[in-house]
């Protein structure tokens, strides 16, 4: 009996996104990557809020959880053109994630449904260039069979 669909959902997200042509060269992680070698990253699972409730017949459980994540971009250079390039690329990666979830709401059959919500965008700079990041959350609904 599985106690949660979280491991399967995270594994499926990472594997499926790694195959998307728009994400070639992007670091895709099922947890915060820390000091990644990539300048473009998608990270899942820094925090996951879980709610499970028993179903009266059959012993199954309804599971709902929220996978927090983020997209981070660093573009070498300075000035408005670099700022725009970092921001545009960040939102292009978000569009890839959104397109995958719209086309695959069950995340490869690992859950009943998954929805994407976006949060805060941040822009800044580091010694190696301009940065842009977007926070997101994926709300997952699943059923766990006994």
N, C-alpha and C positions, 0 to 999 in steps of 0.2 A: 504494500500500500504506500502510495506517495503522500508525504506530509504537506507538500506545497508544489505548485507549478513553477515557482520562481526560477530554480536552476534551469529547467528546460526552456523557459521563455527567454532568459538572458542568453543562453547558448544559441538558440535559434535566431535571435536578433543579431548577434555578432556574426554568425555564419552567413546569414542572408544578406546583411549589409555589405559584408566583405566582397560579395559577388557582384554588386551593383557597379556598372561602368562609371557612374558619376562619383564614385567614392574610391577610385584607384589612388593609392598612395596616402590614404587617410588612416590614421591609427583608430581602430575601433575596439573599445574595451568594455568588459562586463563589470568593471569596477574602476575607481579613479586610478589613472595611469601613473600619477606622480610625475617624474621627470621623463617625459616621453621624448624619443628621438624624432618624432614627427612634428611638423609645424601645423598640421591640421588634425584635430582629434574629435571623436565622438565618444563620450563616456557615459555609462549607465551605472545605476545602483549605488551611488554614494549613500543614499538613504532610501529604504523601502518600508512604507507603512502598510501593514498587513491586517486584514479583517477576515476572519473565518467564522462561519456559522454552520451548525449542523442542520442537515435536512432530515425531517422526521422519519421518512420511509427510506430504507435501504442503507443507511449509515454513511451516505456521502456528505461532502461539505461544500458549501458555496464559499469561494475565496475571491476577495477583491483586494487589490493592492495598487499602490502608486509607486512607480519607479522614477525617481528623480534622476536627471541627467543633464549633460551640458555639451555644447559644441564650442570648441576653441580654435581660433585661427591666429597665426602670427605671419605677417607679410613683411619681408625685408624692405627697408627703405623708410622714407619720411615724406611728409607733405600730404596734401589732399588726395592725390591720385592713389597713394598707398592706403590711406584711411578708407577710401571708397572700395578699393580692391579687397581689403580684409573684410569689410562689412558685407559686400556682395557675395564673397565666397562663403562666409558664415551662413548667410541665408540660403545659398545654394545647397549647402549640406543639410540644412533644416528641411528644405524642399525634398531632398532625397529621402530623408527619414519619413516625412509625411506621405510621400508617394508610396513608399513601401507599405506603410500601415493602412493606407487607403485601399491598396490592391490586395493586402494580406491581413485583414483584421483579426484573424485567428493566430497570427504569427506562426505559420506552418503547422497549424492544428494543435498547438500547445495550450491554447486558451479558447474561451468562447468569444471574446471580443476585446479589442484594445483601442483606446482613443488617445490622441496626442493633444496636450495643452502646452502653450508656451508661457514663459515667464519673462524675467528681466534680461535685457540686452545691456552689455557693458562694452565700452571701447577704451583703449588706452595705448600705452607704449611700453616697450622694454628696450634694452640695449640693442637687441637684434631686430627691432622693427615695430610696426603697429599691430595692435591686437584687437580682436573683436570676439565676444562670446555671447551665447544665448543659452539660457536655462530652459529646460523643458521637463515635462512629466508625462509619463504614459500610464493611464489608468487601465488596469487589466482586470477582467472578470473571468473566472474559471470555475470549473466544477471538478472536485476531486472524488474519484470513485474509490470505494473501499477495496 
